[in-house]
Amino acid sequence: MAVTPPHGPAPEASTDPQARIPQQQQRPAAEPSPPEPRAQLAGQPRVAYFVRLKLRILRNTLRPGRRPSGDRSRWFGRHSRLILFLLGALFGLWAAFVGFAAFAISSVAGPHLRPTVAAFAGAAIVLAWVFVPLLFFGVDETLDPARFALLPVPRRTLVLGMLAAAFVGVPPVVTLLATLGSVIGAATGGGLAAAVVAVLGAVVGLCVCVAASRAVTSAFARMLRSRRVRDLAALLIALMGISCNPVIQLIIALVGRGESPQATAIARVLSWTPLAAPYVAYVDAIDGRWALVAARLLVGVAGGAVLLWWWLQTIESAMIGSAAGPGAGRRSATGESPVRALFPRVVRFLRPNRFTGLIAREMRYWLRDPRRRATLISLLAMSVVIPFAFTLGVGGSRGAAQAHPSGHGALVYSLTIAGAFLGLVLVNQFGNDGTAYALHILAGVPGQVELAARALAVATLTFPVLTAATVAVAIIGGEAAQLPAALGVGLCTYGISVGAAGITSVVAAYPVPDSNNPFATNAGRGGLRSLLSFVSMLATWVLAAPVTIASALLPEDLTWVLLPVGLAWGLALAWVGTRLAGNLLQRRAPEVLAAVSPRRA
Amino acid sequence: MAVGLLRPDAGHAYVLGHDVWSDPVEAKRRLGALPDSARMFDRLSGAELLAYTGLLRGLPADVVDARAAELLDVLGLADAGRTLVVDYSAGMKKKIGLACAMLHAPRLLVLDEPFEAVDPVSGALIRDILIRYVRNGGTVIFSSHVMAVVERLCTHIAILADGQIKVVGTTEEVRGGRELEDVFVDVVGGRVATGAELSWL
């Protein structure tokens, strides 16, 4: 007999194969494109096929989804992709407008400021093109080179075609529109010729952006395919993204101060790299130094060419894939007993039973699952960065006169944010487990035990870091007196946030894609996800308000009271939330499982 | 539904006299299940997963240790060491899932496609373990699309199509002297013959 697809016990699961088949059929329908490579003289004409393929796929994904046999035939569900795309396009238009305005304004700025700003802005855009896909949105793998591995397409055509296809989409258009803003400055400053140079610069710059983004992701692709390396990469990129923010602020501060010599020097170097050269060219055109203009545009073109060449080199390995990447290790069998092996070293002292077993497994998961780890690390880093930025930033720039009151408030308030953020990691705790949660139902784990263990596991992992960061901020910022209040408020918000997240996670669990990619998100779920997070964060702040307000009203020498009070209040609400959610979970466990099972629609 | 993962619209499921939905704790204590569609906590190593399952089931730690070590040994998973279950092959995943289902010594095992995508060696091993388990008084219910396996192993057969049990009885009754595959196709109502359709093949 034929191998039938695994039928889940759910009746709707039986629609899966049907739902998936049309998608697979659409591809070949759109793909008669790459024909025999030697039938024509050059690869040039066929590049268009890639663009057409990309457009076709884009159109197909925007089509209303098939009406499933069940009751999920909601209009929004079927059109959600189109709506999201339109929203994305609107947002893109807005971003393009803002970018255009920014470039336009900076291009009519004073002549001594202009090159600096143009260099920084250009470099920022290119760097954003390299890092943003890796950080947030994932890579647009609509045209994954691996899919062309079986087709007889010459590599050069493939690269050019993929490059051409990469220009199709919202981000490239947005970038182009935004960078065209400099045309205004160029036209007013240097007339038509400079404007043409500005347009050329924007186009060359966009090429560099796209080529850089593609080349880097392709180079990463091979590495990212093996799990261990990907975990490592996720970590590195998360850290890099976090460090991006301070760096950008530093740059803004530098540029904002005007002609700080360092900024000008950095800009001068940048404007000779492909990062910024195309965007600076029009400034020289205004000044009439045409040799420089040509040189800068050439630098841009050459940079793009080098990146393309690099991409060409890596694309082959991306096509072959990595059957034997690193990461098959971990075979060293240890002599430990299974139970001991389950418990991470820090909690070895616990007596193994159901509750501590849950804690141990949760901790292992926070550290091992790339998606969870990415979430944890970024939230943790945010909750560390926020107190630092608030306290030191506000206290530092406002000067000594108001440093004390503002700094005091800042530390406490920033901890309300940090605490709430940390609780957020639990908002979709069941979705993170996915169908593996079935084991808990099979074993009949009581809901309250479950939720309490999960909250404790996160607390064990995050509290040391948060406490250390708070203490460090308090001491560095000279706010040691506020430390108890800040800790109290932080613990309080964390507790409340855990309670709120517990309820949200049971009431509104949603599936996350069953993927190894920590950057992958479910299209259409992003909105729901942020809404849920927002709601539970708002609830947290409202409930934490008494303590926060008290911290502002209490006289200086009584704020220590907030440490025990905040702790008690937070614990109490966490307990209430966990109990409520636990009871709910006890009754709704099968529904929660159904909600987190990925629907392959 | 029968093991408590999907809420039924109507009806009851009993495990050795305990209703799965009104008395879940007692029922689940006597029941082990290997759901095919559900993932496992697959970022644990095999040993860790077993330990975790055991603790979740409320077994004492020393019992868990002893049983887990033995199960890993018997199933040939001991030398996988600290490899995560994610990196296991299909056969190894099936075996570790089976081990998880059997760890608390249930009287009834419900297995979904235990032989699907399993290499012959692992398949034979799983079969032997199940046979031994039945000899010691356990009951196994499993689903399969491989008629040969069903014919060889089962004492009772139920054919399920479109959510309804079409035929139920002992293997002999259901077969009625024919090949089980033919009976199945008959009951479910598929067609066997391909005549002229794919003649270009």
Interface residues (C-beta under 8 A of the other chain):
Chain A: M1 V3 T4 P6 H7 G8 P9 A10 P11 A13 R227 A328 R330 R331 S332 A333 T334 S337 P338 V339 A341 L342 R351 P352 N353 R354 T356 G357 L358 A360 R361 R364 Y365 R368 D369 D433 G434 T435 A436 A438 L439 H440 I441 L442 A443 G444 V445 D514 P590 E591 L593 A594 S597
Chain B: M1 V3 G4 L5 L6 R7 P24 V25 K28 R29 L31 A33 P35 D36 S37 A38 R39 M40 F41 D42 R43 L44 S45 A47 E48 L50 A51 Y52 T53 G54 L55 L56 R57 G58 A61 V64 D65 A68 A69 L72 A78 D79 A80 G81 R82 T83 L84 V86 D87 C100 D112 E113 E116 A117 H145 V146 M147 G163 E181
